């Protein structure tokens, strides 16, 4: 029996199995690296969205306070207008006829 031929028959499957394991490990590492990159990107976007939501909530609160202030001013002016209108009820309008 030729030892070189026998060694060739043994080495070919063994090297194929080793290559398969190395390729599989590299594939897993690449997949994990891509997953980590996706997680990092999502975390960054989430942080930006949280910051934007916080800013919008602050702006919303300021607008609510402005609306409340304007509603109070509107109520005060409405009462003032009612008072002026009640004082004008008994006054006759003077018009100039030509």
Z-matrix of the N, CA and C atoms (Angstrom, degrees):
N
C 1 1.444
C 2 1.527 1 107.97
N 3 1.268 2 113.06 1 139.24
C 4 1.456 3 119.55 2 -179.10
C 5 1.527 4 108.68 3 -86.02
N 6 1.342 5 116.58 4 115.49
C 7 1.474 6 121.30 5 -176.46
C 8 1.521 7 111.96 6 -66.37
N 9 1.267 8 118.43 7 -32.46
C 10 1.470 9 121.34 8 -179.73
C 11 1.525 10 110.01 9 -67.78
N 12 1.310 11 117.57 10 -41.65
C 13 1.463 12 120.90 11 177.91
C 14 1.519 13 110.21 12 -65.92
N 15 1.331 14 117.03 13 -43.36
C 16 1.457 15 121.18 14 178.73
C 17 1.522 16 110.80 15 -63.29
N 18 1.334 17 116.20 16 -40.65
C 19 1.460 18 120.79 17 178.37
C 20 1.529 19 110.39 18 -64.86
N 21 1.324 20 116.21 19 -36.89
C 22 1.469 21 120.84 20 177.37
C 23 1.521 22 111.40 21 -63.73
N 24 1.325 23 117.38 22 -40.05
C 25 1.470 24 121.31 23 178.95
C 26 1.530 25 111.22 24 -67.35
N 27 1.324 26 116.46 25 -31.23
C 28 1.469 27 120.29 26 -179.41
C 29 1.526 28 111.51 27 -81.85
N 30 1.322 29 116.73 28 -41.28
C 31 1.470 30 121.15 29 -175.83
C 32 1.525 31 111.46 30 -67.93
N 33 1.312 32 118.64 31 -38.27
C 34 1.469 33 121.32 32 -177.40
C 35 1.534 34 111.95 33 -57.97
N 36 1.327 35 121.14 34 -52.22
C 37 1.477 36 119.58 35 179.22
C 38 1.522 37 112.47 36 -67.18
N 39 1.337 38 117.09 37 -36.80
C 40 1.464 39 119.99 38 -179.89
C 41 1.520 40 109.76 39 -64.72
N 42 1.308 41 118.39 40 -44.24
C 43 1.466 42 120.82 41 179.84
C 44 1.527 43 110.52 42 -66.94
N 45 1.319 44 117.59 43 -33.99
C 46 1.473 45 120.38 44 176.38
C 47 1.520 46 110.99 45 -64.30
N 48 1.313 47 116.79 46 -42.25
C 49 1.466 48 120.74 47 179.33
C 50 1.522 49 110.36 48 -65.68
N 51 1.316 50 117.33 49 -43.15
C 52 1.469 51 121.21 50 178.59
C 53 1.528 52 110.16 51 -62.31
N 54 1.327 53 116.64 52 -44.32
C 55 1.471 54 121.12 53 178.72
C 56 1.519 55 110.29 54 -61.28
N 57 1.322 56 117.25 55 -40.91
C 58 1.458 57 121.14 56 179.84
C 59 1.525 58 110.68 57 -62.62
N 60 1.355 59 118.09 58 -44.45
C 61 1.462 60 121.53 59 179.04
C 62 1.527 61 111.37 60 -63.67
N 63 1.320 62 117.21 61 -42.70
C 64 1.469 63 120.56 62 179.66
C 65 1.521 64 110.29 63 -64.61
N 66 1.322 65 117.18 64 -44.12
C 67 1.462 66 121.19 65 179.06
C 68 1.521 67 112.14 66 -64.24
N 69 1.315 68 115.87 67 -38.47
C 70 1.460 69 120.84 68 179.15
C 71 1.526 70 110.60 69 -64.75
N 72 1.340 71 116.61 70 -43.10
C 73 1.454 72 120.68 71 179.26
C 74 1.525 73 110.86 72 -63.96
N 75 1.327 74 116.56 73 -42.97
C 76 1.464 75 120.50 74 178.56
C 77 1.516 76 110.49 75 -63.17
N 78 1.316 77 116.36 76 -41.80
C 79 1.456 78 120.67 77 178.92
C 80 1.527 79 111.26 78 -61.37
N 81 1.332 80 116.94 79 -43.23
C 82 1.462 81 121.05 80 177.84
C 83 1.526 82 110.80 81 -63.42
N 84 1.335 83 116.48 82 -42.71
C 85 1.465 84 120.03 83 179.76
C 86 1.523 85 111.12 84 -63.52
N 87 1.331 86 116.80 85 -41.39
C 88 1.464 87 120.54 86 177.76
C 89 1.533 88 110.19 87 -63.06
N 90 1.319 89 115.88 88 -43.04
C 91 1.459 90 120.43 89 179.42
C 92 1.527 91 110.56 90 -62.02
N 93 1.332 92 116.57 91 -44.73
C 94 1.462 93 120.01 92 179.27
C 95 1.523 94 111.59 93 -64.67
N 96 1.323 95 116.77 94 -38.45
C 97 1.463 96 121.14 95 178.29
C 98 1.532 97 110.08 96 -63.60
N 99 1.333 98 116.92 97 -43.47
C 100 1.464 99 120.81 98 178.29
C 101 1.527 100 111.13 99 -64.88
N 102 1.332 101 116.71 100 -40.23
C 103 1.464 102 120.31 101 178.10
C 104 1.529 103 110.57 102 -63.47
N 105 1.330 104 117.41 103 -42.42
C 106 1.462 105 120.99 104 179.42
C 107 1.517 106 110.44 105 -64.38
N 108 1.331 107 117.74 106 -39.62
C 109 1.460 108 121.12 107 177.62
C 110 1.528 109 110.18 108 -62.91
N 111 1.324 110 116.76 109 -40.56
C 112 1.468 111 120.56 110 178.04
C 113 1.526 112 110.77 111 -64.87
N 114 1.317 113 116.75 112 -41.71
C 115 1.463 114 120.85 113 179.04
C 116 1.529 115 110.08 114 -63.67
N 117 1.327 116 116.94 115 -43.23
C 118 1.466 117 120.49 116 179.04
C 119 1.529 118 110.81 117 -61.88
N 120 1.331 119 117.03 118 -43.07
C 121 1.456 120 121.21 119 179.19
C 122 1.523 121 110.76 120 -62.80
N 123 1.326 122 116.63 121 -45.09
C 124 1.465 123 120.51 122 179.73
C 125 1.526 124 111.40 123 -64.92
N 126 1.316 125 117.32 124 -38.02
C 127 1.466 126 120.51 125 178.28
C 128 1.529 127 110.69 126 -64.70
N 129 1.318 128 117.11 127 -40.70
C 130 1.464 129 121.00 128 177.89
C 131 1.520 130 110.86 129 -64.12
N 132 1.317 131 115.86 130 -46.66
C 133 1.475 132 119.54 131 178.77
C 134 1.517 133 110.85 132 -62.78
N 135 1.319 134 117.22 133 -40.75
C 136 1.453 135 120.94 134 178.89
C 137 1.527 136 110.75 135 -62.39
N 138 1.319 137 116.94 136 -42.21
C 139 1.465 138 120.83 137 177.06
C 140 1.517 139 111.92 138 -60.59
N 141 1.329 140 116.17 139 -42.43
C 142 1.468 141 120.52 140 178.44
C 143 1.525 142 110.85 141 -64.75
N 144 1.329 143 116.72 142 -41.17
C 145 1.464 144 120.05 143 179.77
C 146 1.525 145 111.30 144 -66.77
N 147 1.322 146 117.46 145 -38.49
C 148 1.465 147 120.33 146 177.65
C 149 1.526 148 110.16 147 -63.25
N 150 1.324 149 116.60 148 -41.91
C 151 1.466 150 120.66 149 177.83
C 152 1.526 151 110.67 150 -61.95
N 153 1.331 152 116.71 151 -44.43
C 154 1.468 153 121.14 152 -179.93
C 155 1.529 154 111.01 153 -64.35
N 156 1.328 155 117.41 154 -42.60
C 157 1.471 156 121.04 155 179.11
C 158 1.526 157 110.40 156 -62.94
N 159 1.326 158 116.63 157 -40.84
C 160 1.463 159 120.47 158 178.76
C 161 1.523 160 110.77 159 -62.71
N 162 1.325 161 116.93 160 -43.42
C 163 1.469 162 120.74 161 178.21
C 164 1.522 163 110.86 162 -63.77
N 165 1.331 164 117.01 163 -42.06
C 166 1.460 165 120.52 164 -179.87
C 167 1.527 166 111.54 165 -66.52
N 168 1.326 167 117.13 166 -36.09
C 169 1.469 168 119.64 167 176.92
C 170 1.525 169 110.64 168 -64.41
N 171 1.332 170 116.76 169 -40.48
C 172 1.464 171 120.08 170 177.22
C 173 1.520 172 111.04 171 -63.18
N 174 1.317 173 116.58 172 -44.01
C 175 1.467 174 120.93 173 178.61
C 176 1.532 175 110.13 174 -63.79
N 177 1.316 176 116.62 175 -40.93
C 178 1.463 177 121.49 176 178.62
C 179 1.531 178 110.47 177 -61.53
N 180 1.329 179 116.79 178 -41.47
C 181 1.466 180 120.46 179 178.79
C 182 1.528 181 110.58 180 -64.15
N 183 1.327 182 116.84 181 -42.26
C 184 1.470 183 119.80 182 178.30
C 185 1.523 184 110.69 183 -62.74
N 186 1.337 185 116.85 184 -40.59
C 187 1.462 186 120.05 185 178.83
C 188 1.523 187 111.35 186 -65.86
N 189 1.322 188 117.29 187 -38.55
C 190 1.473 189 119.93 188 177.42
C 191 1.526 190 110.84 189 -62.90
N 192 1.331 191 116.58 190 -41.62
C 193 1.462 192 119.88 191 178.12
C 194 1.523 193 110.63 192 -64.13
N 195 1.340 194 117.24 193 -39.76
C 196 1.464 195 120.68 194 177.14
C 197 1.526 196 110.81 195 -62.87
N 198 1.336 197 117.14 196 -42.43
C 199 1.462 198 120.95 197 179.80
C 200 1.530 199 109.93 198 -63.82
N 201 1.323 200 117.40 199 -42.28
C 202 1.474 201 120.33 200 178.35
C 203 1.526 202 111.33 201 -62.93
N 204 1.339 203 115.85 202 -42.51
C 205 1.470 204 119.95 203 178.77
C 206 1.517 205 110.38 204 -63.32
N 207 1.341 206 117.68 205 -44.26
C 208 1.457 207 121.18 206 180.00
C 209 1.525 208 111.47 207 -66.59
N 210 1.320 209 117.78 208 -36.06
C 211 1.465 210 120.59 209 177.47
C 212 1.530 211 109.93 210 -64.49
N 213 1.332 212 117.24 211 -40.49
C 214 1.466 213 120.41 212 178.27
C 215 1.527 214 110.39 213 -65.23
N 216 1.330 215 117.57 214 -42.79
C 217 1.464 216 121.00 215 177.34
C 218 1.519 217 110.68 216 -63.39
N 219 1.327 218 116.66 217 -39.62
C 220 1.458 219 121.28 218 179.68
C 221 1.531 220 110.31 219 -63.26
N 222 1.331 221 116.89 220 -43.83
C 223 1.463 222 120.49 221 179.05
C 224 1.532 223 110.33 222 -63.03
N 225 1.320 224 117.06 223 -41.69
C 226 1.470 225 121.21 224 179.59
C 227 1.525 226 110.62 225 -63.54
N 228 1.319 227 116.77 226 -44.26
C 229 1.463 228 120.01 227 -179.65
C 230 1.525 229 111.59 228 -69.36
N 231 1.325 230 116.80 229 -34.15
C 232 1.466 231 119.61 230 177.35
C 233 1.524 232 110.37 231 -62.79
N 234 1.337 233 117.33 232 -42.40
C 235 1.464 234 120.86 233 177.21
C 236 1.525 235 110.86 234 -63.32
N 237 1.327 236 115.41 235 -40.76
C 238 1.466 237 119.83 236 179.59
C 239 1.522 238 110.75 237 -64.47
N 240 1.325 239 117.10 238 -41.61
C 241 1.469 240 121.17 239 178.67
C 242 1.530 241 110.23 240 -65.38
N 243 1.330 242 117.46 241 -40.81
C 244 1.467 243 120.76 242 177.26
C 245 1.527 244 110.72 243 -59.62
N 246 1.317 245 115.36 244 -42.90
C 247 1.471 246 119.82 245 178.36
C 248 1.515 247 111.85 246 -62.88
N 249 1.316 248 116.45 247 -44.84
C 250 1.468 249 119.81 248 178.68
C 251 1.525 250 111.16 249 -65.24
N 252 1.333 251 117.46 250 -40.14
C 253 1.467 252 120.41 251 178.88
C 254 1.525 253 110.94 252 -64.89
N 255 1.317 254 117.88 253 -39.06
C 256 1.466 255 119.91 254 179.11
C 257 1.531 256 110.72 255 -66.96
N 258 1.313 257 117.88 256 -33.06
C 259 1.469 258 121.03 257 176.80
C 260 1.521 259 111.06 258 -71.69
N 261 1.338 260 117.88 259 -29.23
C 262 1.462 261 121.30 260 -178.85
C 263 1.530 262 112.97 261 -84.08
N 264 1.328 263 118.77 262 -10.89
C 265 1.469 264 121.31 263 -176.94
C 266 1.522 265 112.50 264 -58.30
N 267 1.279 266 116.84 265 -42.70
C 268 1.467 267 121.09 266 -174.02
C 269 1.533 268 113.90 267 -88.79
N 270 1.291 269 116.87 268 1.12
C 271 1.465 270 119.93 269 -179.28
C 272 1.527 271 108.10 270 -93.46
N 273 1.337 272 115.09 271 131.15
C 274 1.453 273 119.43 272 178.11
C 275 1.503 274 109.39 273 -83.60
N 276 1.308 275 114.70 274 146.40
C 277 1.443 276 120.17 275 179.21
C 278 1.530 277 108.72 276 -83.54
N 279 1.295 278 116.18 277 131.35
C 280 1.471 279 120.78 278 177.80
C 281 1.505 280 106.71 279 -99.97
N 282 1.315 281 113.54 280 120.71
C 283 1.448 282 118.26 281 177.13
C 284 1.500 283 108.67 282 -122.12
N 285 1.257 284 116.08 283 146.49
C 286 1.456 285 122.84 284 -179.23
C 287 1.517 286 107.90 285 -94.66
N 288 1.331 287 115.61 286 122.29
C 289 1.459 288 118.47 287 177.95
C 290 1.519 289 107.32 288 -99.72
N 291 1.285 290 113.74 289 134.83
C 292 1.441 291 118.82 290 -173.45
C 293 1.422 292 112.92 291 -98.95
